[in-house]
Protein backbone atom coordinates (compact mmCIF):
# COMPACT_ATOMS: atom_id res chain seq x y z
CA UNK A 1 0.00 0.00 0.00
CA UNK A 2 1.45 3.39 -0.95
CA UNK A 3 2.22 6.14 1.56
CA UNK A 4 -0.45 8.30 -0.05
CA UNK A 5 -3.09 5.60 0.48
CA UNK A 6 -1.92 5.14 4.07
CA UNK A 7 -2.31 8.85 4.73
CA UNK A 8 -5.72 9.11 3.08
CA UNK A 9 -7.09 6.12 5.03
CA UNK A 10 -5.52 7.26 8.33
CA UNK A 11 -3.45 4.10 8.53
CA UNK A 12 -0.40 4.69 10.69
CA UNK A 13 3.00 4.49 8.97
CA UNK A 14 4.86 1.22 9.17
CA UNK A 15 7.07 1.20 12.23
CA UNK A 16 10.66 0.13 11.55
CA UNK A 17 12.06 -2.77 13.53
CA UNK A 18 15.07 -0.66 14.52
CA UNK A 19 15.62 3.12 14.35
CA UNK A 20 18.47 2.51 11.87
CA UNK A 21 18.75 0.29 8.81
CA UNK A 22 21.76 -0.42 6.60
CA UNK A 23 19.92 0.63 3.44
CA UNK A 24 19.45 4.14 4.86
CA UNK A 25 23.09 4.65 5.76
CA UNK A 26 23.89 5.96 2.28
CA UNK A 27 22.62 8.83 0.15
CA UNK A 28 21.58 9.06 -3.49
CA UNK A 29 25.22 8.93 -4.64
CA UNK A 30 25.51 5.44 -3.18
CA UNK A 31 22.50 4.37 -5.25
CA UNK A 32 24.13 5.97 -8.29
CA UNK A 33 27.28 3.92 -7.62
CA UNK A 34 25.13 0.77 -7.46
CA UNK A 35 23.72 1.66 -10.89
CA UNK A 36 27.25 2.13 -12.24
CA UNK A 37 28.38 -1.24 -10.81
CA UNK A 38 25.43 -3.04 -12.42
CA UNK A 39 26.24 -1.33 -15.71
CA UNK A 40 29.86 -2.47 -15.46
CA UNK A 41 28.60 -6.04 -14.89
CA UNK A 42 26.37 -5.74 -17.97
CA UNK A 43 29.32 -4.59 -20.06
CA UNK A 44 31.52 -7.48 -18.87
CA UNK A 45 28.93 -10.27 -19.02
CA UNK A 46 29.31 -13.07 -21.53
CA UNK A 47 27.11 -15.92 -20.30
CA UNK A 48 23.52 -15.56 -21.50
CA UNK A 49 22.07 -16.00 -18.00
CA UNK A 50 24.42 -13.39 -16.55
CA UNK A 51 23.55 -10.91 -19.28
CA UNK A 52 19.82 -11.23 -18.61
CA UNK A 53 20.22 -11.11 -14.82
CA UNK A 54 22.56 -8.12 -14.93
CA UNK A 55 20.37 -6.22 -17.40
CA UNK A 56 17.28 -6.74 -15.24
CA UNK A 57 19.14 -5.62 -12.11
CA UNK A 58 20.62 -2.65 -13.96
CA UNK A 59 17.29 -1.34 -15.24
CA UNK A 60 15.57 -1.85 -11.87
CA UNK A 61 18.31 0.02 -10.00
CA UNK A 62 18.64 2.67 -12.69
CA UNK A 63 14.94 3.51 -12.53
CA UNK A 64 14.67 3.41 -8.73
CA UNK A 65 17.48 5.98 -8.51
CA UNK A 66 14.76 8.60 -8.90
CA UNK A 67 13.40 7.65 -5.46
CA UNK A 68 16.76 8.41 -3.84
CA UNK A 69 17.17 11.92 -5.25
CA UNK A 70 16.75 14.67 -2.63
CA UNK A 71 13.99 17.06 -3.69
CA UNK A 72 15.90 20.12 -2.46
CA UNK A 73 18.58 19.45 -5.10
CA UNK A 74 16.47 17.74 -7.76
CA UNK A 75 12.95 19.20 -7.90
CA UNK A 76 10.42 16.37 -8.44
CA UNK A 77 9.00 18.15 -11.51
CA UNK A 78 12.48 18.18 -13.09
CA UNK A 79 12.91 14.47 -12.36
CA UNK A 80 9.50 13.62 -13.87
CA UNK A 81 10.22 15.71 -16.98
CA UNK A 82 13.64 14.09 -17.38
CA UNK A 83 12.18 10.57 -17.15
CA UNK A 84 9.45 11.39 -19.70
CA UNK A 85 11.71 13.29 -22.12
CA UNK A 86 14.19 10.53 -22.95
CA UNK A 87 13.18 7.31 -24.73
CA UNK A 88 15.94 5.42 -22.93
CA UNK A 89 14.51 6.46 -19.56
CA UNK A 90 10.96 5.51 -20.62
CA UNK A 91 12.28 2.13 -21.74
CA UNK A 92 14.21 1.86 -18.47
CA UNK A 93 10.99 2.45 -16.52
CA UNK A 94 9.04 -0.13 -18.47
CA UNK A 95 11.81 -2.75 -18.34
CA UNK A 96 12.30 -2.18 -14.61
CA UNK A 97 8.60 -2.60 -13.89
CA UNK A 98 8.14 -5.54 -16.31
CA UNK A 99 11.03 -7.49 -14.83
CA UNK A 100 9.98 -6.68 -11.28
CA UNK A 101 6.22 -7.28 -11.57
CA UNK A 102 5.95 -9.62 -14.57
CA UNK A 103 3.76 -7.23 -16.56
CA UNK A 104 2.90 -3.56 -16.80
CA UNK A 105 -0.22 -1.87 -15.50
CA UNK A 106 0.95 1.43 -17.05
CA UNK A 107 3.49 1.97 -19.80
CA UNK A 108 5.86 4.90 -20.26
CA UNK A 109 6.31 3.93 -23.92
CA UNK A 110 2.66 3.44 -24.92
CA UNK A 111 2.56 -0.35 -24.82
CA UNK A 112 4.37 -3.17 -23.07
CA UNK A 113 7.77 -3.58 -24.76
CA UNK A 114 9.05 -7.05 -25.59
CA UNK A 115 12.48 -8.31 -24.60
CA UNK A 116 14.07 -10.71 -27.08
CA UNK A 117 17.26 -12.25 -28.37
CA UNK A 118 18.12 -11.15 -31.88
CA UNK A 119 20.14 -13.57 -34.01
CA UNK A 120 23.56 -12.39 -35.21
CA UNK A 121 25.23 -14.55 -37.86
CA UNK A 122 28.69 -16.04 -37.37
CA UNK A 123 28.63 -15.60 -33.58
CA UNK A 124 28.80 -11.82 -33.80
CA UNK A 125 26.53 -11.24 -30.85
CA UNK A 126 27.76 -8.68 -28.37
CA UNK A 127 27.85 -11.17 -25.53
CA UNK A 128 30.04 -13.83 -27.09
CA UNK A 129 27.40 -15.91 -28.84
CA UNK A 130 25.10 -15.64 -31.84
CA UNK A 131 22.58 -13.18 -30.38
CA UNK A 132 22.11 -9.72 -28.91
CA UNK A 133 19.53 -8.85 -26.28
CA UNK A 134 17.05 -6.30 -27.58
CA UNK A 135 13.87 -4.52 -26.59
CA UNK A 136 11.10 -4.02 -29.15
CA UNK A 137 8.96 -0.96 -28.54
CA UNK A 138 6.81 1.24 -30.74
CA UNK A 139 7.89 -0.59 -33.88
CA UNK A 140 11.59 -0.01 -33.13
CA UNK A 141 14.32 -2.39 -31.96
CA UNK A 142 16.87 -1.23 -29.40
CA UNK A 143 19.97 -3.06 -28.23
CA UNK A 144 19.65 -3.40 -24.46
CA UNK A 145 23.33 -2.80 -23.81
CA UNK A 146 23.15 0.41 -25.86
CA UNK A 147 20.05 1.49 -23.94
CA UNK A 148 21.81 0.85 -20.63
CA UNK A 149 24.73 3.07 -21.72
CA UNK A 150 22.32 5.75 -22.91
CA UNK A 151 20.60 5.67 -19.51
CA UNK A 152 23.95 6.25 -17.77
CA UNK A 153 24.70 9.16 -20.10
CA UNK A 154 21.24 10.64 -19.61
CA UNK A 155 21.59 10.55 -15.81
CA UNK A 156 25.05 12.14 -16.05
CA UNK A 157 23.65 14.94 -18.19
CA UNK A 158 20.75 15.43 -15.76
CA UNK A 159 23.16 15.68 -12.83
CA UNK A 160 25.37 18.15 -14.69
CA UNK A 161 22.33 20.32 -15.49
CA UNK A 162 21.75 20.53 -11.74
CA UNK A 163 25.46 21.25 -11.22
CA UNK A 164 25.89 18.15 -9.09
CA UNK A 165 29.13 16.17 -9.40
CA UNK A 166 28.80 12.42 -9.80
CA UNK A 167 32.36 11.25 -9.34
CA UNK A 168 34.35 11.16 -6.08
CA UNK A 169 36.92 13.57 -7.57
CA UNK A 170 34.22 16.11 -8.37
CA UNK A 171 32.52 15.81 -4.98
CA UNK A 172 35.73 16.93 -3.24
CA UNK A 173 34.88 20.46 -4.37
CA UNK A 174 32.29 20.66 -1.62
CA UNK A 175 29.23 20.60 -3.90
CA UNK A 176 26.67 18.13 -2.63
C-alpha positions as CSV (number, residue, x, y, z in Angstrom):
1,X,0.0,0.0,0.0
2,X,1.5,3.4,-0.9
3,X,2.2,6.1,1.6
4,X,-0.5,8.3,-0.1
5,X,-3.1,5.6,0.5
6,X,-1.9,5.1,4.1
7,X,-2.3,8.9,4.7
8,X,-5.7,9.1,3.1
9,X,-7.1,6.1,5.0
10,X,-5.5,7.3,8.3
11,X,-3.5,4.1,8.5
12,X,-0.4,4.7,10.7
13,X,3.0,4.5,9.0
14,X,4.9,1.2,9.2
15,X,7.1,1.2,12.2
16,X,10.7,0.1,11.6
17,X,12.1,-2.8,13.5
18,X,15.1,-0.7,14.5
19,X,15.6,3.1,14.3
20,X,18.5,2.5,11.9
21,X,18.7,0.3,8.8
22,X,21.8,-0.4,6.6
23,X,19.9,0.6,3.4
24,X,19.4,4.1,4.9
25,X,23.1,4.6,5.8
26,X,23.9,6.0,2.3
27,X,22.6,8.8,0.1
28,X,21.6,9.1,-3.5
29,X,25.2,8.9,-4.6
30,X,25.5,5.4,-3.2
31,X,22.5,4.4,-5.2
32,X,24.1,6.0,-8.3
33,X,27.3,3.9,-7.6
34,X,25.1,0.8,-7.5
35,X,23.7,1.7,-10.9
36,X,27.2,2.1,-12.2
37,X,28.4,-1.2,-10.8
38,X,25.4,-3.0,-12.4
39,X,26.2,-1.3,-15.7
40,X,29.9,-2.5,-15.5
41,X,28.6,-6.0,-14.9
42,X,26.4,-5.7,-18.0
43,X,29.3,-4.6,-20.1
44,X,31.5,-7.5,-18.9
45,X,28.9,-10.3,-19.0
46,X,29.3,-13.1,-21.5
47,X,27.1,-15.9,-20.3
48,X,23.5,-15.6,-21.5
49,X,22.1,-16.0,-18.0
50,X,24.4,-13.4,-16.6
51,X,23.6,-10.9,-19.3
52,X,19.8,-11.2,-18.6
53,X,20.2,-11.1,-14.8
54,X,22.6,-8.1,-14.9
55,X,20.4,-6.2,-17.4
56,X,17.3,-6.7,-15.2
57,X,19.1,-5.6,-12.1
58,X,20.6,-2.7,-14.0
59,X,17.3,-1.3,-15.2
60,X,15.6,-1.9,-11.9
61,X,18.3,0.0,-10.0
62,X,18.6,2.7,-12.7
63,X,14.9,3.5,-12.5
64,X,14.7,3.4,-8.7
65,X,17.5,6.0,-8.5
66,X,14.8,8.6,-8.9
67,X,13.4,7.6,-5.5
68,X,16.8,8.4,-3.8
69,X,17.2,11.9,-5.2
70,X,16.8,14.7,-2.6
71,X,14.0,17.1,-3.7
72,X,15.9,20.1,-2.5
73,X,18.6,19.5,-5.1
74,X,16.5,17.7,-7.8
75,X,12.9,19.2,-7.9
76,X,10.4,16.4,-8.4
77,X,9.0,18.2,-11.5
78,X,12.5,18.2,-13.1
79,X,12.9,14.5,-12.4
80,X,9.5,13.6,-13.9
81,X,10.2,15.7,-17.0
82,X,13.6,14.1,-17.4
83,X,12.2,10.6,-17.2
84,X,9.5,11.4,-19.7
85,X,11.7,13.3,-22.1
86,X,14.2,10.5,-22.9
87,X,13.2,7.3,-24.7
88,X,15.9,5.4,-22.9
89,X,14.5,6.5,-19.6
90,X,11.0,5.5,-20.6
91,X,12.3,2.1,-21.7
92,X,14.2,1.9,-18.5
93,X,11.0,2.5,-16.5
94,X,9.0,-0.1,-18.5
95,X,11.8,-2.7,-18.3
96,X,12.3,-2.2,-14.6
97,X,8.6,-2.6,-13.9
98,X,8.1,-5.5,-16.3
99,X,11.0,-7.5,-14.8
100,X,10.0,-6.7,-11.3
101,X,6.2,-7.3,-11.6
102,X,5.9,-9.6,-14.6
103,X,3.8,-7.2,-16.6
104,X,2.9,-3.6,-16.8
105,X,-0.2,-1.9,-15.5
106,X,1.0,1.4,-17.1
107,X,3.5,2.0,-19.8
108,X,5.9,4.9,-20.3
109,X,6.3,3.9,-23.9
110,X,2.7,3.4,-24.9
111,X,2.6,-0.4,-24.8
112,X,4.4,-3.2,-23.1
113,X,7.8,-3.6,-24.8
114,X,9.1,-7.0,-25.6
115,X,12.5,-8.3,-24.6
116,X,14.1,-10.7,-27.1
117,X,17.3,-12.3,-28.4
118,X,18.1,-11.1,-31.9
119,X,20.1,-13.6,-34.0
120,X,23.6,-12.4,-35.2
121,X,25.2,-14.5,-37.9
122,X,28.7,-16.0,-37.4
123,X,28.6,-15.6,-33.6
124,X,28.8,-11.8,-33.8
125,X,26.5,-11.2,-30.9
126,X,27.8,-8.7,-28.4
127,X,27.8,-11.2,-25.5
128,X,30.0,-13.8,-27.1
129,X,27.4,-15.9,-28.8
130,X,25.1,-15.6,-31.8
131,X,22.6,-13.2,-30.4
132,X,22.1,-9.7,-28.9
133,X,19.5,-8.9,-26.3
134,X,17.0,-6.3,-27.6
135,X,13.9,-4.5,-26.6
136,X,11.1,-4.0,-29.2
137,X,9.0,-1.0,-28.5
138,X,6.8,1.2,-30.7
139,X,7.9,-0.6,-33.9
140,X,11.6,0.0,-33.1
141,X,14.3,-2.4,-32.0
142,X,16.9,-1.2,-29.4
143,X,20.0,-3.1,-28.2
144,X,19.7,-3.4,-24.5
145,X,23.3,-2.8,-23.8
146,X,23.1,0.4,-25.9
147,X,20.0,1.5,-23.9
148,X,21.8,0.8,-20.6
149,X,24.7,3.1,-21.7
150,X,22.3,5.8,-22.9
151,X,20.6,5.7,-19.5
152,X,23.9,6.2,-17.8
153,X,24.7,9.2,-20.1
154,X,21.2,10.6,-19.6
155,X,21.6,10.5,-15.8
156,X,25.1,12.1,-16.1
157,X,23.6,14.9,-18.2
158,X,20.8,15.4,-15.8
159,X,23.2,15.7,-12.8
160,X,25.4,18.2,-14.7
161,X,22.3,20.3,-15.5
162,X,21.7,20.5,-11.7
163,X,25.5,21.3,-11.2
164,X,25.9,18.2,-9.1
165,X,29.1,16.2,-9.4
166,X,28.8,12.4,-9.8
167,X,32.4,11.3,-9.3
168,X,34.3,11.2,-6.1
169,X,36.9,13.6,-7.6
170,X,34.2,16.1,-8.4
171,X,32.5,15.8,-5.0
172,X,35.7,16.9,-3.2
173,X,34.9,20.5,-4.4
174,X,32.3,20.7,-1.6
175,X,29.2,20.6,-3.9
176,X,26.7,18.1,-2.6
